[in-house]
Amino acid sequence: MENKNFCQSCSMPIDKPELMGTEKDGSRNKEYCTYCYQNGSFVNPNMSLDEMKKLVKAQMEKMKIDTATINLAVSTLPHLIRWKTAVSDESI
Ligand SMILES: [Zn+2]
């Protein structure tokens, strides 16, 4: 159970099956959390990386997480699968 999953959109740890995103057929998506991905698509498909950074920061501040951890999570975002794709799309 050491294999910890992180959402590839918002970097939130997915440590419970109910936190996994859902596909159209109701199956679970292991890469994205339920807040980012539902019914086979992103909840906010037009969200930019900058918007996601602000959202993650705001959510973590609400949860009273320390600044170092917040900064680490925010700096992880550009490396996640969702945002890697977004960057390569821009260069086309
Ligand atoms: Zn997520």
PDB file of the backbone (N, CA, C, O) and the ligand in Angstrom, with CONECT records:
HET     ZN  A 101       1
ATOM      1  N   MET A   1       0.826  -1.213   0.000  1.00  0.00           N
ATOM      2  CA  MET A   1       0.000   0.000   0.000  1.00  0.00           C
ATOM      3  C   MET A   1       0.865   1.270   0.000  1.00  0.00           C
ATOM      4  O   MET A   1       0.373   2.378   0.214  1.00  0.00           O
ATOM      5  N   GLU A   2       2.173   1.072  -0.247  1.00  0.00           N
ATOM      6  CA  GLU A   2       3.072   2.224  -0.271  1.00  0.00           C
ATOM      7  C   GLU A   2       2.919   3.065  -1.535  1.00  0.00           C
ATOM      8  O   GLU A   2       3.351   4.216  -1.595  1.00  0.00           O
ATOM      9  N   ASN A   3       2.298   2.466  -2.531  1.00  0.00           N
ATOM     10  CA  ASN A   3       2.185   3.124  -3.820  1.00  0.00           C
ATOM     11  C   ASN A   3       1.145   4.239  -3.780  1.00  0.00           C
ATOM     12  O   ASN A   3      -0.020   4.031  -4.118  1.00  0.00           O
ATOM     13  N   LYS A   4       1.577   5.409  -3.366  1.00  0.00           N
ATOM     14  CA  LYS A   4       0.646   6.513  -3.196  1.00  0.00           C
ATOM     15  C   LYS A   4       0.381   7.181  -4.538  1.00  0.00           C
ATOM     16  O   LYS A   4       1.295   7.453  -5.316  1.00  0.00           O
ATOM     17  N   ASN A   5      -0.881   7.430  -4.778  1.00  0.00           N
ATOM     18  CA  ASN A   5      -1.300   8.034  -6.029  1.00  0.00           C
ATOM     19  C   ASN A   5      -1.546   9.524  -5.838  1.00  0.00           C
ATOM     20  O   ASN A   5      -2.117   9.937  -4.828  1.00  0.00           O
ATOM     21  N   PHE A   6      -1.121  10.327  -6.797  1.00  0.00           N
ATOM     22  CA  PHE A   6      -1.439  11.741  -6.753  1.00  0.00           C
ATOM     23  C   PHE A   6      -2.239  12.107  -7.994  1.00  0.00           C
ATOM     24  O   PHE A   6      -1.977  11.596  -9.083  1.00  0.00           O
ATOM     25  N   CYS A   7      -3.186  12.968  -7.830  1.00  0.00           N
ATOM     26  CA  CYS A   7      -3.958  13.426  -8.974  1.00  0.00           C
ATOM     27  C   CYS A   7      -3.021  14.094  -9.973  1.00  0.00           C
ATOM     28  O   CYS A   7      -2.223  14.955  -9.602  1.00  0.00           O
ATOM     29  N   GLN A   8      -3.118  13.699 -11.238  1.00  0.00           N
ATOM     30  CA  GLN A   8      -2.239  14.244 -12.279  1.00  0.00           C
ATOM     31  C   GLN A   8      -2.760  15.574 -12.831  1.00  0.00           C
ATOM     32  O   GLN A   8      -2.337  16.021 -13.897  1.00  0.00           O
ATOM     33  N   SER A   9      -3.663  16.188 -12.108  1.00  0.00           N
ATOM     34  CA  SER A   9      -4.164  17.507 -12.485  1.00  0.00           C
ATOM     35  C   SER A   9      -3.911  18.517 -11.371  1.00  0.00           C
ATOM     36  O   SER A   9      -3.447  19.626 -11.633  1.00  0.00           O
ATOM     37  N   CYS A  10      -4.219  18.134 -10.110  1.00  0.00           N
ATOM     38  CA  CYS A  10      -4.115  19.090  -8.999  1.00  0.00           C
ATOM     39  C   CYS A  10      -3.110  18.655  -7.934  1.00  0.00           C
ATOM     40  O   CYS A  10      -2.892  19.387  -6.968  1.00  0.00           O
ATOM     41  N   SER A  11      -2.494  17.483  -8.086  1.00  0.00           N
ATOM     42  CA  SER A  11      -1.469  16.945  -7.186  1.00  0.00           C
ATOM     43  C   SER A  11      -1.990  16.498  -5.823  1.00  0.00           C
ATOM     44  O   SER A  11      -1.207  16.191  -4.924  1.00  0.00           O
ATOM     45  N   MET A  12      -3.300  16.463  -5.674  1.00  0.00           N
ATOM     46  CA  MET A  12      -3.856  15.986  -4.417  1.00  0.00           C
ATOM     47  C   MET A  12      -3.622  14.485  -4.259  1.00  0.00           C
ATOM     48  O   MET A  12      -3.804  13.736  -5.219  1.00  0.00           O
ATOM     49  N   PRO A  13      -3.221  14.026  -3.064  1.00  0.00           N
ATOM     50  CA  PRO A  13      -3.078  12.582  -2.866  1.00  0.00           C
ATOM     51  C   PRO A  13      -4.417  11.875  -3.003  1.00  0.00           C
ATOM     52  O   PRO A  13      -5.410  12.298  -2.411  1.00  0.00           O
ATOM     53  N   ILE A  14      -4.447  10.803  -3.781  1.00  0.00           N
ATOM     54  CA  ILE A  14      -5.671  10.007  -3.922  1.00  0.00           C
ATOM     55  C   ILE A  14      -5.469   8.751  -3.090  1.00  0.00           C
ATOM     56  O   ILE A  14      -4.956   7.747  -3.583  1.00  0.00           O
ATOM     57  N   ASP A  15      -5.872   8.811  -1.829  1.00  0.00           N
ATOM     58  CA  ASP A  15      -5.611   7.677  -0.938  1.00  0.00           C
ATOM     59  C   ASP A  15      -6.869   6.870  -0.632  1.00  0.00           C
ATOM     60  O   ASP A  15      -6.821   5.905   0.131  1.00  0.00           O
ATOM     61  N   LYS A  16      -7.988   7.265  -1.224  1.00  0.00           N
ATOM     62  CA  LYS A  16      -9.214   6.474  -1.062  1.00  0.00           C
ATOM     63  C   LYS A  16      -9.842   6.277  -2.433  1.00  0.00           C
ATOM     64  O   LYS A  16      -9.806   7.182  -3.267  1.00  0.00           O
ATOM     65  N   PRO A  17     -10.425   5.091  -2.679  1.00  0.00           N
ATOM     66  CA  PRO A  17     -11.038   4.837  -3.995  1.00  0.00           C
ATOM     67  C   PRO A  17     -12.095   5.884  -4.351  1.00  0.00           C
ATOM     68  O   PRO A  17     -12.258   6.222  -5.524  1.00  0.00           O
ATOM     69  N   GLU A  18     -12.813   6.400  -3.353  1.00  0.00           N
ATOM     70  CA  GLU A  18     -13.875   7.360  -3.662  1.00  0.00           C
ATOM     71  C   GLU A  18     -13.326   8.727  -4.087  1.00  0.00           C
ATOM     72  O   GLU A  18     -14.084   9.584  -4.542  1.00  0.00           O
ATOM     73  N   LEU A  19     -12.019   8.931  -3.943  1.00  0.00           N
ATOM     74  CA  LEU A  19     -11.414  10.184  -4.397  1.00  0.00           C
ATOM     75  C   LEU A  19     -10.971  10.119  -5.862  1.00  0.00           C
ATOM     76  O   LEU A  19     -10.583  11.129  -6.448  1.00  0.00           O
ATOM     77  N   MET A  20     -11.036   8.920  -6.443  1.00  0.00           N
ATOM     78  CA  MET A  20     -10.643   8.782  -7.846  1.00  0.00           C
ATOM     79  C   MET A  20     -11.695   9.401  -8.757  1.00  0.00           C
ATOM     80  O   MET A  20     -12.885   9.395  -8.443  1.00  0.00           O
ATOM     81  N   GLY A  21     -11.244   9.936  -9.888  1.00  0.00           N
ATOM     82  CA  GLY A  21     -12.179  10.449 -10.883  1.00  0.00           C
ATOM     83  C   GLY A  21     -13.006   9.338 -11.492  1.00  0.00           C
ATOM     84  O   GLY A  21     -12.684   8.160 -11.342  1.00  0.00           O
ATOM     85  N   THR A  22     -14.073   9.712 -12.181  1.00  0.00           N
ATOM     86  CA  THR A  22     -14.962   8.698 -12.761  1.00  0.00           C
ATOM     87  C   THR A  22     -15.027   8.816 -14.286  1.00  0.00           C
ATOM     88  O   THR A  22     -14.996   9.909 -14.852  1.00  0.00           O
ATOM     89  N   GLU A  23     -15.116   7.646 -14.927  1.00  0.00           N
ATOM     90  CA  GLU A  23     -15.305   7.587 -16.376  1.00  0.00           C
ATOM     91  C   GLU A  23     -16.806   7.576 -16.689  1.00  0.00           C
ATOM     92  O   GLU A  23     -17.638   7.421 -15.796  1.00  0.00           O
ATOM     93  N   LYS A  24     -17.131   7.743 -17.979  1.00  0.00           N
ATOM     94  CA  LYS A  24     -18.541   7.763 -18.390  1.00  0.00           C
ATOM     95  C   LYS A  24     -19.283   6.509 -17.962  1.00  0.00           C
ATOM     96  O   LYS A  24     -20.458   6.573 -17.603  1.00  0.00           O
ATOM     97  N   ASP A  25     -18.597   5.355 -17.998  1.00  0.00           N
ATOM     98  CA  ASP A  25     -19.265   4.098 -17.639  1.00  0.00           C
ATOM     99  C   ASP A  25     -19.277   3.860 -16.132  1.00  0.00           C
ATOM    100  O   ASP A  25     -19.701   2.798 -15.679  1.00  0.00           O
ATOM    101  N   GLY A  26     -18.817   4.840 -15.352  1.00  0.00           N
ATOM    102  CA  GLY A  26     -18.861   4.720 -13.908  1.00  0.00           C
ATOM    103  C   GLY A  26     -17.611   4.101 -13.297  1.00  0.00           C
ATOM    104  O   GLY A  26     -17.489   4.034 -12.074  1.00  0.00           O
ATOM    105  N   SER A  27     -16.675   3.642 -14.143  1.00  0.00           N
ATOM    106  CA  SER A  27     -15.442   3.081 -13.602  1.00  0.00           C
ATOM    107  C   SER A  27     -14.542   4.214 -13.099  1.00  0.00           C
ATOM    108  O   SER A  27     -14.774   5.386 -13.397  1.00  0.00           O
ATOM    109  N   ARG A  28     -13.531   3.851 -12.346  1.00  0.00           N
ATOM    110  CA  ARG A  28     -12.668   4.854 -11.729  1.00  0.00           C
ATOM    111  C   ARG A  28     -11.453   5.173 -12.589  1.00  0.00           C
ATOM    112  O   ARG A  28     -10.885   4.288 -13.230  1.00  0.00           O
ATOM    113  N   ASN A  29     -11.061   6.435 -12.598  1.00  0.00           N
ATOM    114  CA  ASN A  29      -9.847   6.855 -13.274  1.00  0.00           C
ATOM    115  C   ASN A  29      -8.776   7.052 -12.219  1.00  0.00           C
ATOM    116  O   ASN A  29      -8.944   7.863 -11.308  1.00  0.00           O
ATOM    117  N   LYS A  30      -7.669   6.314 -12.333  1.00  0.00           N
ATOM    118  CA  LYS A  30      -6.646   6.349 -11.284  1.00  0.00           C
ATOM    119  C   LYS A  30      -5.749   7.568 -11.380  1.00  0.00           C
ATOM    120  O   LYS A  30      -5.061   7.898 -10.414  1.00  0.00           O
ATOM    121  N   GLU A  31      -5.736   8.241 -12.510  1.00  0.00           N
ATOM    122  CA  GLU A  31      -4.808   9.359 -12.682  1.00  0.00           C
ATOM    123  C   GLU A  31      -5.334  10.678 -12.126  1.00  0.00           C
ATOM    124  O   GLU A  31      -4.558  11.546 -11.726  1.00  0.00           O
ATOM    125  N   TYR A  32      -6.655  10.821 -12.105  1.00  0.00           N
ATOM    126  CA  TYR A  32      -7.226  12.097 -11.691  1.00  0.00           C
ATOM    127  C   TYR A  32      -8.212  11.920 -10.550  1.00  0.00           C
ATOM    128  O   TYR A  32      -8.866  10.885 -10.431  1.00  0.00           O
ATOM    129  N   CYS A  33      -8.310  12.948  -9.710  1.00  0.00           N
ATOM    130  CA  CYS A  33      -9.223  12.873  -8.574  1.00  0.00           C
ATOM    131  C   CYS A  33     -10.637  13.260  -9.011  1.00  0.00           C
ATOM    132  O   CYS A  33     -10.857  13.766 -10.111  1.00  0.00           O
ATOM    133  N   THR A  34     -11.571  13.005  -8.122  1.00  0.00           N
ATOM    134  CA  THR A  34     -12.974  13.242  -8.432  1.00  0.00           C
ATOM    135  C   THR A  34     -13.292  14.738  -8.552  1.00  0.00           C
ATOM    136  O   THR A  34     -14.295  15.108  -9.163  1.00  0.00           O
ATOM    137  N   TYR A  35     -12.442  15.601  -7.972  1.00  0.00           N
ATOM    138  CA  TYR A  35     -12.683  17.039  -8.070  1.00  0.00           C
ATOM    139  C   TYR A  35     -12.278  17.578  -9.437  1.00  0.00           C
ATOM    140  O   TYR A  35     -12.783  18.606  -9.889  1.00  0.00           O
ATOM    141  N   CYS A  36     -11.352  16.864 -10.094  1.00  0.00           N
ATOM    142  CA  CYS A  36     -10.846  17.317 -11.394  1.00  0.00           C
ATOM    143  C   CYS A  36     -11.528  16.602 -12.554  1.00  0.00           C
ATOM    144  O   CYS A  36     -11.684  17.178 -13.631  1.00  0.00           O
ATOM    145  N   TYR A  37     -11.931  15.363 -12.346  1.00  0.00           N
ATOM    146  CA  TYR A  37     -12.326  14.505 -13.455  1.00  0.00           C
ATOM    147  C   TYR A  37     -13.577  13.726 -13.114  1.00  0.00           C
ATOM    148  O   TYR A  37     -13.562  12.901 -12.201  1.00  0.00           O
ATOM    149  N   GLN A  38     -14.668  13.975 -13.834  1.00  0.00           N
ATOM    150  CA  GLN A  38     -15.921  13.268 -13.600  1.00  0.00           C
ATOM    151  C   GLN A  38     -16.581  12.933 -14.926  1.00  0.00           C
ATOM    152  O   GLN A  38     -16.535  13.720 -15.871  1.00  0.00           O
ATOM    153  N   ASN A  39     -17.203  11.741 -14.989  1.00  0.00           N
ATOM    154  CA  ASN A  39     -17.929  11.325 -16.195  1.00  0.00           C
ATOM    155  C   ASN A  39     -17.078  11.344 -17.458  1.00  0.00           C
ATOM    156  O   ASN A  39     -17.577  11.647 -18.542  1.00  0.00           O
ATOM    157  N   GLY A  40     -15.812  11.026 -17.320  1.00  0.00           N
ATOM    158  CA  GLY A  40     -14.946  10.906 -18.492  1.00  0.00           C
ATOM    159  C   GLY A  40     -14.373  12.203 -19.012  1.00  0.00           C
ATOM    160  O   GLY A  40     -13.756  12.209 -20.077  1.00  0.00           O
ATOM    161  N   SER A  41     -14.558  13.324 -18.288  1.00  0.00           N
ATOM    162  CA  SER A  41     -13.927  14.564 -18.732  1.00  0.00           C
ATOM    163  C   SER A  41     -13.560  15.450 -17.540  1.00  0.00           C
ATOM    164  O   SER A  41     -14.032  15.235 -16.424  1.00  0.00           O
ATOM    165  N   PHE A  42     -12.714  16.442 -17.795  1.00  0.00           N
ATOM    166  CA  PHE A  42     -12.311  17.347 -16.728  1.00  0.00           C
ATOM    167  C   PHE A  42     -13.486  18.214 -16.296  1.00  0.00           C
ATOM    168  O   PHE A  42     -14.300  18.636 -17.118  1.00  0.00           O
ATOM    169  N   VAL A  43     -13.559  18.474 -14.990  1.00  0.00           N
ATOM    170  CA  VAL A  43     -14.620  19.318 -14.453  1.00  0.00           C
ATOM    171  C   VAL A  43     -14.489  20.741 -14.997  1.00  0.00           C
ATOM    172  O   VAL A  43     -15.484  21.383 -15.334  1.00  0.00           O
ATOM    173  N   ASN A  44     -13.254  21.220 -15.076  1.00  0.00           N
ATOM    174  CA  ASN A  44     -12.989  22.545 -15.651  1.00  0.00           C
ATOM    175  C   ASN A  44     -12.038  22.417 -16.833  1.00  0.00           C
ATOM    176  O   ASN A  44     -10.843  22.674 -16.692  1.00  0.00           O
ATOM    177  N   PRO A  45     -12.555  22.020 -18.008  1.00  0.00           N
ATOM    178  CA  PRO A  45     -11.665  21.689 -19.133  1.00  0.00           C
ATOM    179  C   PRO A  45     -10.845  22.881 -19.623  1.00  0.00           C
ATOM    180  O   PRO A  45      -9.787  22.694 -20.224  1.00  0.00           O
ATOM    181  N   ASN A  46     -11.313  24.090 -19.378  1.00  0.00           N
ATOM    182  CA  ASN A  46     -10.592  25.260 -19.891  1.00  0.00           C
ATOM    183  C   ASN A  46      -9.662  25.887 -18.869  1.00  0.00           C
ATOM    184  O   ASN A  46      -9.093  26.952 -19.109  1.00  0.00           O
ATOM    185  N   MET A  47      -9.510  25.230 -17.737  1.00  0.00           N
ATOM    186  CA  MET A  47      -8.661  25.792 -16.702  1.00  0.00           C
ATOM    187  C   MET A  47      -7.202  25.810 -17.145  1.00  0.00           C
ATOM    188  O   MET A  47      -6.714  24.842 -17.727  1.00  0.00           O
ATOM    189  N   SER A  48      -6.515  26.900 -16.871  1.00  0.00           N
ATOM    190  CA  SER A  48      -5.098  26.993 -17.218  1.00  0.00           C
ATOM    191  C   SER A  48      -4.256  26.543 -16.031  1.00  0.00           C
ATOM    192  O   SER A  48      -4.747  26.408 -14.910  1.00  0.00           O
ATOM    193  N   LEU A  49      -2.985  26.317 -16.306  1.00  0.00           N
ATOM    194  CA  LEU A  49      -2.070  25.919 -15.238  1.00  0.00           C
ATOM    195  C   LEU A  49      -2.007  26.990 -14.149  1.00  0.00           C
ATOM    196  O   LEU A  49      -1.983  26.664 -12.963  1.00  0.00           O
ATOM    197  N   ASP A  50      -1.980  28.239 -14.535  1.00  0.00           N
ATOM    198  CA  ASP A  50      -1.937  29.317 -13.544  1.00  0.00           C
ATOM    199  C   ASP A  50      -3.177  29.317 -12.653  1.00  0.00           C
ATOM    200  O   ASP A  50      -3.090  29.532 -11.444  1.00  0.00           O
ATOM    201  N   GLU A  51      -4.331  29.072 -13.274  1.00  0.00           N
ATOM    202  CA  GLU A  51      -5.570  29.016 -12.490  1.00  0.00           C
ATOM    203  C   GLU A  51      -5.536  27.848 -11.515  1.00  0.00           C
ATOM    204  O   GLU A  51      -5.978  27.964 -10.372  1.00  0.00           O
ATOM    205  N   MET A  52      -5.002  26.716 -11.984  1.00  0.00           N
ATOM    206  CA  MET A  52      -4.893  25.558 -11.108  1.00  0.00           C
ATOM    207  C   MET A  52      -3.953  25.851  -9.946  1.00  0.00           C
ATOM    208  O   MET A  52      -4.235  25.471  -8.809  1.00  0.00           O
ATOM    209  N   LYS A  53      -2.840  26.524 -10.220  1.00  0.00           N
ATOM    210  CA  LYS A  53      -1.905  26.884  -9.144  1.00  0.00           C
ATOM    211  C   LYS A  53      -2.603  27.711  -8.074  1.00  0.00           C
ATOM    212  O   LYS A  53      -2.440  27.460  -6.880  1.00  0.00           O
ATOM    213  N   LYS A  54      -3.383  28.701  -8.507  1.00  0.00           N
ATOM    214  CA  LYS A  54      -4.095  29.561  -7.563  1.00  0.00           C
ATOM    215  C   LYS A  54      -5.109  28.757  -6.761  1.00  0.00           C
ATOM    216  O   LYS A  54      -5.248  28.947  -5.552  1.00  0.00           O
ATOM    217  N   LEU A  55      -5.821  27.851  -7.444  1.00  0.00           N
ATOM    218  CA  LEU A  55      -6.837  27.034  -6.787  1.00  0.00           C
ATOM    219  C   LEU A  55      -6.214  26.127  -5.729  1.00  0.00           C
ATOM    220  O   LEU A  55      -6.701  26.042  -4.601  1.00  0.00           O
ATOM    221  N   VAL A  56      -5.122  25.448  -6.113  1.00  0.00           N
ATOM    222  CA  VAL A  56      -4.461  24.521  -5.195  1.00  0.00           C
ATOM    223  C   VAL A  56      -3.959  25.283  -3.970  1.00  0.00           C
ATOM    224  O   VAL A  56      -4.119  24.830  -2.837  1.00  0.00           O
ATOM    225  N   LYS A  57      -3.348  26.447  -4.212  1.00  0.00           N
ATOM    226  CA  LYS A  57      -2.827  27.266  -3.125  1.00  0.00           C
ATOM    227  C   LYS A  57      -3.958  27.677  -2.174  1.00  0.00           C
ATOM    228  O   LYS A  57      -3.824  27.568  -0.955  1.00  0.00           O
ATOM    229  N   ALA A  58      -5.060  28.144  -2.738  1.00  0.00           N
ATOM    230  CA  ALA A  58      -6.196  28.588  -1.921  1.00  0.00           C
ATOM    231  C   ALA A  58      -6.766  27.429  -1.104  1.00  0.00           C
ATOM    232  O   ALA A  58      -7.073  27.581   0.078  1.00  0.00           O
ATOM    233  N   GLN A  59      -6.906  26.262  -1.758  1.00  0.00           N
ATOM    234  CA  GLN A  59      -7.468  25.101  -1.053  1.00  0.00           C
ATOM    235  C   GLN A  59      -6.564  24.677   0.097  1.00  0.00           C
ATOM    236  O   GLN A  59      -7.038  24.378   1.193  1.00  0.00           O
ATOM    237  N   MET A  60      -5.239  24.654  -0.166  1.00  0.00           N
ATOM    238  CA  MET A  60      -4.312  24.193   0.863  1.00  0.00           C
ATOM    239  C   MET A  60      -4.216  25.198   2.001  1.00  0.00           C
ATOM    240  O   MET A  60      -4.047  24.812   3.158  1.00  0.00           O
ATOM    241  N   GLU A  61      -4.323  26.488   1.681  1.00  0.00           N
ATOM    242  CA  GLU A  61      -4.313  27.500   2.745  1.00  0.00           C
ATOM    243  C   GLU A  61      -5.538  27.327   3.638  1.00  0.00           C
ATOM    244  O   GLU A  61      -5.459  27.493   4.856  1.00  0.00           O
ATOM    245  N   LYS A  62      -6.663  26.994   3.027  1.00  0.00           N
ATOM    246  CA  LYS A  62      -7.889  26.734   3.792  1.00  0.00           C
ATOM    247  C   LYS A  62      -7.690  25.568   4.754  1.00  0.00           C
ATOM    248  O   LYS A  62      -8.219  25.560   5.866  1.00  0.00           O
ATOM    249  N   MET A  63      -6.913  24.582   4.299  1.00  0.00           N
ATOM    250  CA  MET A  63      -6.673  23.397   5.126  1.00  0.00           C
ATOM    251  C   MET A  63      -5.546  23.627   6.124  1.00  0.00           C
ATOM    252  O   MET A  63      -5.130  22.698   6.817  1.00  0.00           O
ATOM    253  N   LYS A  64      -5.050  24.859   6.200  1.00  0.00           N
ATOM    254  CA  LYS A  64      -3.991  25.265   7.134  1.00  0.00           C
ATOM    255  C   LYS A  64      -2.702  24.455   6.945  1.00  0.00           C
ATOM    256  O   LYS A  64      -2.035  24.081   7.910  1.00  0.00           O
ATOM    257  N   ILE A  65      -2.381  24.202   5.699  1.00  0.00           N
ATOM    258  CA  ILE A  65      -1.140  23.497   5.376  1.00  0.00           C
ATOM    259  C   ILE A  65      -0.008  24.532   5.327  1.00  0.00           C
ATOM    260  O   ILE A  65      -0.215  25.666   4.897  1.00  0.00           O
ATOM    261  N   ASP A  66       1.189  24.130   5.772  1.00  0.00           N
ATOM    262  CA  ASP A  66       2.272  25.109   5.861  1.00  0.00           C
ATOM    263  C   ASP A  66       2.767  25.537   4.466  1.00  0.00           C
ATOM    264  O   ASP A  66       2.612  24.818   3.479  1.00  0.00           O
ATOM    265  N   THR A  67       3.365  26.729   4.429  1.00  0.00           N
ATOM    266  CA  THR A  67       3.744  27.360   3.165  1.00  0.00           C
ATOM    267  C   THR A  67       4.720  26.513   2.357  1.00  0.00           C
ATOM    268  O   THR A  67       4.618  26.451   1.132  1.00  0.00           O
ATOM    269  N   ALA A  68       5.660  25.864   3.028  1.00  0.00           N
ATOM    270  CA  ALA A  68       6.653  25.053   2.316  1.00  0.00           C
ATOM    271  C   ALA A  68       5.977  23.925   1.549  1.00  0.00           C
ATOM    272  O   ALA A  68       6.327  23.651   0.401  1.00  0.00           O
ATOM    273  N   THR A  69       5.012  23.273   2.182  1.00  0.00           N
ATOM    274  CA  THR A  69       4.287  22.178   1.536  1.00  0.00           C
ATOM    275  C   THR A  69       3.443  22.705   0.373  1.00  0.00           C
ATOM    276  O   THR A  69       3.351  22.067  -0.676  1.00  0.00           O
ATOM    277  N   ILE A  70       2.833  23.864   0.567  1.00  0.00           N
ATOM    278  CA  ILE A  70       2.031  24.479  -0.500  1.00  0.00           C
ATOM    279  C   ILE A  70       2.930  24.792  -1.702  1.00  0.00           C
ATOM    280  O   ILE A  70       2.581  24.482  -2.841  1.00  0.00           O
ATOM    281  N   ASN A  71       4.077  25.403  -1.444  1.00  0.00           N
ATOM    282  CA  ASN A  71       4.984  25.756  -2.534  1.00  0.00           C
ATOM    283  C   ASN A  71       5.469  24.517  -3.284  1.00  0.00           C
ATOM    284  O   ASN A  71       5.623  24.533  -4.506  1.00  0.00           O
ATOM    285  N   LEU A  72       5.705  23.448  -2.531  1.00  0.00           N
ATOM    286  CA  LEU A  72       6.139  22.202  -3.150  1.00  0.00           C
ATOM    287  C   LEU A  72       5.042  21.653  -4.064  1.00  0.00           C
ATOM    288  O   LEU A  72       5.314  21.234  -5.189  1.00  0.00           O
ATOM    289  N   ALA A  73       3.822  21.659  -3.577  1.00  0.00           N
ATOM    290  CA  ALA A  73       2.693  21.151  -4.369  1.00  0.00           C
ATOM    291  C   ALA A  73       2.522  21.992  -5.637  1.00  0.00           C
ATOM    292  O   ALA A  73       2.320  21.452  -6.725  1.00  0.00           O
ATOM    293  N   VAL A  74       2.605  23.311  -5.490  1.00  0.00           N
ATOM    294  CA  VAL A  74       2.425  24.202  -6.641  1.00  0.00           C
ATOM    295  C   VAL A  74       3.544  24.003  -7.661  1.00  0.00           C
ATOM    296  O   VAL A  74       3.300  24.042  -8.867  1.00  0.00           O
ATOM    297  N   SER A  75       4.781  23.787  -7.174  1.00  0.00           N
ATOM    298  CA  SER A  75       5.899  23.601  -8.100  1.00  0.00           C
ATOM    299  C   SER A  75       5.845  22.240  -8.793  1.00  0.00           C
ATOM    300  O   SER A  75       6.493  22.039  -9.820  1.00  0.00           O
ATOM    301  N   THR A  76       5.074  21.306  -8.234  1.00  0.00           N
ATOM    302  CA  THR A  76       4.902  19.986  -8.842  1.00  0.00           C
ATOM    303  C   THR A  76       3.943  20.033 -10.029  1.00  0.00           C
ATOM    304  O   THR A  76       4.056  19.242 -10.966  1.00  0.00           O
ATOM    305  N   LEU A  77       3.005  20.967  -9.975  1.00  0.00           N
ATOM    306  CA  LEU A  77       1.923  20.997 -10.969  1.00  0.00           C
ATOM    307  C   LEU A  77       2.381  20.938 -12.428  1.00  0.00           C
ATOM    308  O   LEU A  77       1.817  20.159 -13.196  1.00  0.00           O
ATOM    309  N   PRO A  78       3.385  21.731 -12.849  1.00  0.00           N
ATOM    310  CA  PRO A  78       3.748  21.695 -14.280  1.00  0.00           C
ATOM    311  C   PRO A  78       4.253  20.342 -14.747  1.00  0.00           C
ATOM    312  O   PRO A  78       4.308  20.091 -15.950  1.00  0.00           O
ATOM    313  N   HIS A  79       4.624  19.462 -13.820  1.00  0.00           N
ATOM    314  CA  HIS A  79       5.153  18.147 -14.192  1.00  0.00           C
ATOM    315  C   HIS A  79       4.072  17.079 -14.287  1.00  0.00           C
ATOM    316  O   HIS A  79       4.340  15.956 -14.715  1.00  0.00           O
ATOM    317  N   LEU A  80       2.868  17.420 -13.894  1.00  0.00           N
ATOM    318  CA  LEU A  80       1.784  16.440 -13.929  1.00  0.00           C
ATOM    319  C   LEU A  80       1.312  16.220 -15.367  1.00  0.00           C
ATOM    320  O   LEU A  80       1.468  17.082 -16.232  1.00  0.00           O
ATOM    321  N   ILE A  81       0.728  15.036 -15.595  1.00  0.00           N
ATOM    322  CA  ILE A  81       0.370  14.634 -16.966  1.00  0.00           C
ATOM    323  C   ILE A  81      -0.535  15.667 -17.649  1.00  0.00           C
ATOM    324  O   ILE A  81      -0.337  15.983 -18.822  1.00  0.00           O
ATOM    325  N   ARG A  82      -1.517  16.187 -16.924  1.00  0.00           N
ATOM    326  CA  ARG A  82      -2.456  17.119 -17.543  1.00  0.00           C
ATOM    327  C   ARG A  82      -1.749  18.355 -18.086  1.00  0.00           C
ATOM    328  O   ARG A  82      -2.054  18.814 -19.186  1.00  0.00           O
ATOM    329  N   TRP A  83      -0.808  18.892 -17.319  1.00  0.00           N
ATOM    330  CA  TRP A  83      -0.191  20.171 -17.684  1.00  0.00           C
ATOM    331  C   TRP A  83       0.983  20.001 -18.627  1.00  0.00           C
ATOM    332  O   TRP A  83       1.308  20.916 -19.383  1.00  0.00           O
ATOM    333  N   LYS A  84       1.617  18.853 -18.593  1.00  0.00           N
ATOM    334  CA  LYS A  84       2.653  18.548 -19.589  1.00  0.00           C
ATOM    335  C   LYS A  84       2.049  18.602 -20.984  1.00  0.00           C
ATOM    336  O   LYS A  84       2.632  19.169 -21.909  1.00  0.00           O
ATOM    337  N   THR A  85       0.863  18.000 -21.121  1.00  0.00           N
ATOM    338  CA  THR A  85       0.164  17.981 -22.404  1.00  0.00           C
ATOM    339  C   THR A  85      -0.203  19.397 -22.827  1.00  0.00           C
ATOM    340  O   THR A  85      -0.066  19.766 -23.994  1.00  0.00           O
ATOM    341  N   ALA A  86      -0.671  20.183 -21.864  1.00  0.00           N
ATOM    342  CA  ALA A  86      -1.085  21.548 -22.175  1.00  0.00           C
ATOM    343  C   ALA A  86       0.079  22.361 -22.729  1.00  0.00           C
ATOM    344  O   ALA A  86      -0.091  23.153 -23.656  1.00  0.00           O
ATOM    345  N   VAL A  87       1.268  22.158 -22.151  1.00  0.00           N
ATOM    346  CA  VAL A  87       2.437  22.912 -22.595  1.00  0.00           C
ATOM    347  C   VAL A  87       2.785  22.534 -24.040  1.00  0.00           C
ATOM    348  O   VAL A  87       3.082  23.404 -24.859  1.00  0.00           O
ATOM    349  N   SER A  88       2.746  21.221 -24.351  1.00  0.00           N
ATOM    350  CA  SER A  88       3.122  20.817 -25.706  1.00  0.00           C
ATOM    351  C   SER A  88       2.061  21.262 -26.733  1.00  0.00           C
ATOM    352  O   SER A  88       2.381  21.486 -27.900  1.00  0.00           O
ATOM    353  N   ASP A  89       0.807  21.388 -26.293  1.00  0.00           N
ATOM    354  CA  ASP A  89      -0.235  21.888 -27.197  1.00  0.00           C
ATOM    355  C   ASP A  89       0.051  23.316 -27.628  1.00  0.00           C
ATOM    356  O   ASP A  89      -0.178  23.689 -28.779  1.00  0.00           O
ATOM    357  N   GLU A  90       0.557  24.117 -26.684  1.00  0.00           N
ATOM    358  CA  GLU A  90       0.792  25.522 -26.971  1.00  0.00           C
ATOM    359  C   GLU A  90       1.857  25.740 -28.040  1.00  0.00           C
ATOM    360  O   GLU A  90       1.814  26.724 -28.779  1.00  0.00           O
ATOM    361  N   SER A  91       2.810  24.819 -28.118  1.00  0.00           N
ATOM    362  CA  SER A  91       3.918  25.026 -29.032  1.00  0.00           C
ATOM    363  C   SER A  91       3.578  24.608 -30.471  1.00  0.00           C
ATOM    364  O   SER A  91       4.365  24.835 -31.390  1.00  0.00           O
ATOM    365  N   ILE A  92       2.418  24.005 -30.653  1.00  0.00           N
ATOM    366  CA  ILE A  92       2.026  23.600 -32.013  1.00  0.00           C
ATOM    367  C   ILE A  92       1.556  24.817 -32.821  1.00  0.00           C
ATOM    368  O   ILE A  92       1.186  24.679 -33.987  1.00  0.00           O
TER     369      ILE A  92
HETATM  370 ZN    ZN A 101      -7.357  16.610  -8.977  1.00  0.00          ZN2+
END
